[in-house]
Every structure is written in C-alpha cells, then in structure tokens.
Amino acid sequence: MDNNVVDTQFCLHYHGEDECPFRDEYKARVWMAELHACKSDLGTPREFLSFVCAYISKWDPYTFQAFLARYISKYPEVSVNEKAMVARTYEVTYDESLVYEKPRGRTIYESRNDGGYFGSNSGVLLYTDGRLYEVTSSSPEPRISFGFPAYRLLGTCREMGQKVKAYLLVHRTEVMALPAQAECWDILDGATYEIKFLSKTCKGYMLPESEDGAAVVEMASRVVRLVRSFGYLREEQYGWAEE
C-alpha cells in the first residue's frame, strides 16, 4: 500500500505498510484498526479516534478496555474533553494522570504484583530522583488488565529518594542475601510478586505467604515505613509489607 495514496495523518502505529510490523499485541491491534480507519476516509481526529475504539471493541469484546484506555490516553490529536467523551461512549475509564509505559529512569525500590486471576496490577516504584509512582490497573475490569499496567505519579521528593537509597546501601549485605525466588503454592488464584531493592530482585508466587519470603517482606516493610514518613502512600496501600 502506498503512503502517497493512504492518508495516515491521524495514525499512531499504521503508516501504510502492507503487513503489520508489530509483534506486540496492543500495537498490532491498533495497527489493524488504524488501517481500516484510514480506508474509511474519516474527516476529523475525533472521528478517527472513535472509529479505532469501535473497531477494537468489536474485534476483542473481552479485553478491549485495557487497549482503549491506553490508546485514548496516548492519542495526541484531540482535546482532553474529547478523549473523555470517547471514553464514556465505550465505557472506558479515562484518567489523564496515568501513563501506560514504565517511566524511564533508575529505580531504588519496586514492589509489584499482578493481583492473581481475580485481581489487578498494583505496586509502587521509587526512582533515584525521588519520583514515586503507583502501579495500577489500566482497566476497571481486573481480569483484563494482565500485561497492561498503568503508572500514576504520586509526587516527587528528592530527599525521600536519597534517604531510601542511603538506607538500602547501609543494609546492602542484608539486601543481597535475600532470596531471589520465594514461593507458596498452597493458595489458588494468587498473585505473583516482584520486589526490587537497588539491583536485587526477589520474586515468586504468593511471596509474602512463603517461608523464604518473610525476610523480603520485612525489608519491604522498612522501606514502606520510610516512604510513609515523608507523607506518601496511604495506610491501606501495601499494608502487606507491615505484617
């Protein structure tokens, strides 16, 4: 297909290719939807956005909300109000404070879990420059959020970042001795956890409930308490780390 014939000015991922160049599921579905939108000769970005959302929602009626939330958020050609209107039309929760790719930079601490079969993505990321992000689901329907986390900036506090990093460096020997894998298979439909302290990553199925994971949870609880001392994270957030 010739780029000179097909107008791709409203597209994010389709640029006139004969075959889809993406293996990523989200980008591949958007590419196909944008290709068909281009063939429909739509006159405005708002019409184009709505067509793509309609195409994706009909093609994939079970997991479309996570895709649409991400696409609407990224789409640059329409206003925030127009995005919100399109989101309401397709029953998608639109939140302009969310980003759908992991923020760049080096993290000091990460705590993430996929929520299990009936849960949703959750967690927290603390960067060296003091940025603190909440990891959340990209869809209001938990079971369709797997693989599509969203990130909300809770705030930036350089002193907090410095204090947490300094604390972990002081306890570096203890941190490096933590198990890389800790699992408990006594619970069905549980969550997979991944907790990172500086360069040390600990992960596993139902890690907080595992015997080997006790030391990981205890170290995570100290980091969470330190973060909370700066006024971040509500008490109900990441409470498992307090146990």
Steps between C-alpha positions, in 0.01 A plus 500: 500500500635840401547769767428758231152356448395417855471794738658393830513844665281392794686171562731403783615159376376445145710673236390333178681167540378196307544277806488571870856562629411445866511188717375692803130414535386852584686666212393229254133548581528878480686467168215295352232735636681807363541333159122454476441850633716638221298308243183661636622850410407665831516878506600591857731358769197455729326285238820305445548434873140387538525267200818335634336450841189350339708265285711375790200455733311291242805296405591420860191530723673351808826693537437816300469737796869475591598568137261795465609664826859491378420616146273787607760615751774506235296653219638854446259644242197572721430698817471354849123559493467317169703210637270482801191499277635219283597303811147532641353383170694174520468468879870544562644679802715786371748652743736760355736457797589146391781397267514154343870437462737463792658843570865524406772523759670287763290368785613462860203290604222317319212297635263348245245223474251390235214448745441141396219374279233714665724795580670786322848648469620694802825625644731792552818627331748736665766659278842638590379855433219458753211435258245265654254319271203285584455198274136435430269322259444654158141380500205506743453128430780323694519180297579684176785705639775237486802635317358852486598683818461875525715741703386802703750752640429544871764767546870580494720538806875493438575473874279191524685337212835579660391368840365172363809445285732574792304262724524216249871562446561480875314167502644382168640174640159410642327599175731293279444197724123504434369206294459563128200261495244437774171324432195357675277267296241434773273775363310481173447803271759699693734775384854499371723754677818676395684717753821683416745668737769689303634228263363205702175348370287252695199338336262211532142376517334622824839615628364666820344169610812295432747398770800627306320825422475615862834681486402670173171622649676625812748703294219633280307608811796713611515673162123562501515649850784728393301616197195560717707715736519751214121508469463261204290184467173464685486251784285261297760494221749213514389411849625144450850640548409601854419149615 
